[in-house]
C-alpha cells in the first residue's frame, strides 16, 4: 500500500497511512509520515525553506488509515481544541479473531500504560499504583464475518494510547495480527488488522461539516 493523499486544501492535508509508518519520529530514527507529507507539500508547491505541517492526531505504527495534518497554525490550534472537546468523530474498522458477545455496545475501561514496556493494561480502578490511569470509552458495532475474521466497526469516544486494541482484546476480540494484545500469530507484514477509516468534523477554518474516508488496504485479510 502506497501513501496517498485523500483530501487537501490550503489548511488541511489528509493522508492514508500504510501500516508500518510512524506518524512522528521516535528512537528508531526512521523516516516518518510527517517527513513524507512535508516533502510532498514542499515539492508540489515549490516552497522554499521549512514547511509548516503538523499532525492533529496519531495512529500506532502497525495501524493503517487516516491521518489529518494542519497546514496552518490557525488550523492546528482549532483542531487541537476540537479533538480536546471531542468534536472530532473517528470510525475505525477492525478484523478480530472472535465475534463480540453482542451486536453493538459501549466499552468502558480504565487503562494504564506501562511506559517501560509500551504496553497498556486494563485495571479495575485507579489507585496509587496506577495513578495516571485514564478511563477509555468506545462504541462498537459487529459488521459480520469476513474471510479472515470478524469485522467490527469502532467509534472511540476517548483517545487513549492503544485504546481500541486493548478494549477489543478485553472484550475477547483481539485484533488479527496484534500479538501484543492477544493474537497468537503476526501478519506477514507485521501490521494489525485495524484501519482508521473515516473522520468527521467541521472544517477548522471554513466551519463546514466534512467527512473524509480512507480506502481499505488491499491485503487479503481486508476482503469480506
N, C-alpha and C positions, 0 to 999 in steps of 0.2 A: 504493500500500500504506500503510495507516494503522498507527500504532504500536498494538500490542496487548499486553496482559498475558497471559502463558501460565501463570504459576504465582505464587502469593502466599501467604505465611503471616506470622507475627509476626517472623521472622528474615530472610526472603528475598523478593526480588521478581525475577522473570524476565520479560524483555520481548523481543518480536520486533521487532528494529530494522529499519526500512526502509533501503535503500541511500540514501546521501546525508546521513545524520545522523552528526554527530560524537558519540562517546561522552562525551568530555570536551573542555573548551574548548581552543582554540588561538588563533593570532594573528588569525584572521578575526573573532573575537568573535561567531560565530554561536551561536544557541541550540542546546543540546546535549540528547542523550538523558537525561543525568543531570538537567538542569534540568527536563525534562518529567516524569521519574519522581518527583522531589521534589515537584513541584506536584501530581502525581496523589495521592501519599500525603497531602500536606497537606490537599487538598480532600476526599478520601474519608473521612479520619478526623478532619477538623476540628481539625488540630493547630496550636496557636499557635507562633509563633517558628520557628526553624530546624528542619529535619527532618534526622535522621541517615540518610544513604543514600549508599553508595559502591559504584562498580562493582568487581567482583572481577577483571575482565579487560576486554580491549578488542576491538573489531573495527575494521578500517580503514573509513574513511568510505564508499567505494563498495561495501562488502560488506554484505549483509543477514544477519539471523539473531539467534540467542540472545545476550543479554547478561544476566548474573546480577548483581544488586545485593545487598549486605548491608544489612539494616535495623537491625542492632545491632552494637556494637563487638565483642562476643563472636563473632558470625558472621563478621565481617570478618577478625579475627585468625586464626580457624581456617581460613577459606577461603584466606587468603594462604599459610598453611603447606601446605595441601592442593595448591594449584597449584605451589608450590615443589617439593614432594616427588613431583609427578606422580601424584597420587591423584585427579585430575580428568581424565576421558576425554571428549574432544570429537570429534564427527563432523561433517564438512563435506561438502556436495555442490557440485561444480563442473561447469560445462559448458565443455569445452575445444574448441579448434579441430581437434585431431587425436586419434586414438586412441593410447593408450600402447603401447609396444613389447611389453608383456606384460600378461596379465590382472590380475596383482597383484604387489606387490613392496614393497620398502623403499628410500627415497631418503635418502642421507646427503651433505650438502654443508657446506662452510664458507662462511658468509655474512658479508659486511662491508657495513655501512650507510654510505653517503656522506651525512652529515647535511646538507651544504650543498645537495644536490640531492634529498634524500629518496628516494634510490634504493638498493636493495640489490643487491649483486653477489655472484656465486658466484666463489670463489677456490680455487686448487688446495690451498693450505695456508697457515696463518698465518705471517707473517714481520713484520719491523719495519714495513713499510708498512701492514700490516693488523693491528696489534697487538691490536685489540679484536674481531677476527673470532671468531665462535662457531659450533660445529657445530650443524647443524639436521637433525632426523630426522623422517620421516613414513612412514606406511604408506598404500598406496593399493589400490583395487580398481576395475577397469573395470566399469561398470554397463550398457554398451551405448550405441548411437547414438540420439539424440533428434531432434527436428525441426530444431534449430538447431546441433547439435554433439554431442560425445561426453561422456557422463556419467561422472564419476569420483568415487568416494567416498574421502574422505581422513580419516585419523586422525593428527593431528600428535602426535608424542611430545615434542617441544620446542615452545617458544612464542616464536619469533624474529619480529621485525618483517617483514612481507610474506612470511613463510616459504612458505606454500602457493603463492602467486603466483609466487615466484621458482623454487621447486623444480619445479613443474609445467612452467614455461617451460624450465627447464634440461633436462627430460626430452623436450622437443619438443612439449609440450602447453600452449601459452599459453591462458589463460582468455579466453573470449569477452568482448570489450569492454575488455580490460586493455591499453590501448595503451602503458602504462608498461613492460610486460613481454612484448611480442611480438605482440599483436593489431594488425592493420592499421587497423581502424576501431572507433570507440567505439560503445557502445549509446546509443539515443536519450535515455535519462535519465541518462547519464554513470555508470551503475552498472557493475559487472562481475558475471559470472555465477558468483558464489561466495556460498554461503549457509551460515551456522552452523546446522546442522540439529538436532543432538542434543547433550546434555551429560549425563554420568553421574557421580555422586559420592555419597558418604554425606552426609546432611544434617549440617551443621556443629554443630548443637545436639542434634537427636534421634538422630543416628548411625544413621539408617535409609537403606538404598540407595534412590536415586531417579534416574529418567531423565526429563528434560524435553525436549520436542520443539517446534520452531517450524515451523509450516506454511510451505511454499514461497511465494514471491511469485507473483502472478498473471500476470506478463508472459509473452509467448508463447515466449520462449527457455527458459522453465521447463516447457514442455509436451513430454512424451516422444513 
